[in-house]
Amino acid sequence: MKLGYQKFVEFDNGYSASIVSNDMSYGSDRGLFEIAILHNSDIVYDTGITNDVIGFLDFQGVADTLKQIENLPRR
């Protein structure tokens, strides 16, 4: 990863999230973040939240997306 920000958040339902902002992430040039939804360290595309990574998120968008991931049924 290029210089920037990365944080992992784990949830009790078996999912985790990778939150990034670097020169390779969607929206970083605007000070925004990108989230990938993970299960067992692999990106998953079939959660019903998204079928890809979620880019161009501000702080509220990150918080809202993390709440959605937290509320997913156990995988």
N, C-alpha and C positions, 0 to 999 in steps of 0.2 A: 504494500500500500504506500502511496505517496504521502507526504506530510499532510496531516489533517487530523480528523477526529474519528474514533471508532469506539463503540461501547456495545457490549453484549448484555442482554437482559433475558433471564430465564424465568419460565412460568411453570406453575404446578401441573398444568395440563400436558406437559411434554414438549411444548413449543418453546422456542427462543427467538429473539430478534437481534439482528445486527443493525445498528444505527451508525451510519457513516456520513462524513462530509469531507471530501478530498477532491483533488482535481480530476478524478475519474467518476465521481458520483453525480447523479442528476440533481441539478439545482445548486451545487456548491458554489458556482460563480456568483450566486445571489445570496450566499450565506445560509442556504437551506440544506436539508438533510434527506437521506435516502434510507429506507428500511427494507431489509430482506427478512422474510419469515423462514425460520429454520426448524428442522426436526432432526435430531441426531447429527447435528452440524451440517446437514445438507439443506440447501434452499428448497422449499416446497412451493408448488405453484397451484395447488388444488384446495385451498382453504376456504374459498368462498369470499375472502376479503379481496384477493387479487390473484391474477395469473402471471405475475411478474414481480419485480421489485417495485417499491413505491417511492417515487422521487418527488422532489420539489415540495418537501414538507417543512413548514415552520414549526416552532415549538409546540403550538396547540395541535397541529396535525400529527406530530410525533406522539404526543400524549394520547390523542384520540385513537390512533392506530394501535398503540400498545394496549389500550383498554380492549379493543376489538380482539387482539390476539389472546389476551388474558381470558376472554370470555368464550373462546373456541372450545368445543368439546374435546375431551382427552383423545389424543391420536393413538 
